[in-house]
Amino acid sequence: ISYVKDGVSQTKTVKYFAAQSSEISIYGTKTGMSAAAANQAGIYGTNGTFYQLNTLEVYGVAVNNGAIANINRFQTYGGNNNHSDLTAFMLGTKTPIGSSSVFLAPQNSFPFYAETKNITVADCRWAIGGFNLKVATTFSSQTSFNNSLGGNPIPYGRDSQTPDRTFIGIKGSLVYLCVAHACDFYDTHLILKKLGCTLGLELDGGGSTSISHKNGVAYGDGRALTTFVRVNY
């Protein structure tokens, strides 16, 4: 995918699924599972939200079919999968609410108010936590984008182009599950805009980044993962 970043043309190889929200679910595991093991178990898609490597406690929202996914929740900052660092979660509702069935909540806990309704865990077909990529906004520069996320550079090295990235975007009724190498958050923001998305969320990356399909793992290593954004096909 080619795009322009701060006046310079960029081209990144992006591996992705494009699926309907009704084809998405969240798979959670308390004991951890590699992308290869998940693939062998018929779990296709990408890795999910952020978690603590040594305890496998999950930082972000992870909901499947109206209930918290099978995960160890990180409790230091309270219930509902709260973690002070994450800024958002993306969700697909079981039935349309107003004109949509996919939303991005600018918070890391339920309930989420949208379309005159408090959306709860029970309303969700799926939900996964991460960082709001603010795809609906056009930024004049990477500095402007970084500042919108809390500073330039973004804290914790998230403006680095070294890590692999996993990110999710919404274009109409389509959900894009993407992975790419050597990208920072602004790259993933621009890639989703190039794909025509209007909502975007950064998921866990680095050594957690993985994507697999029925023919095997297309990208990823052997790290034990706690959540997967699953494409049911």
Disulfide bonds with the S-S distance in Angstrom:
none
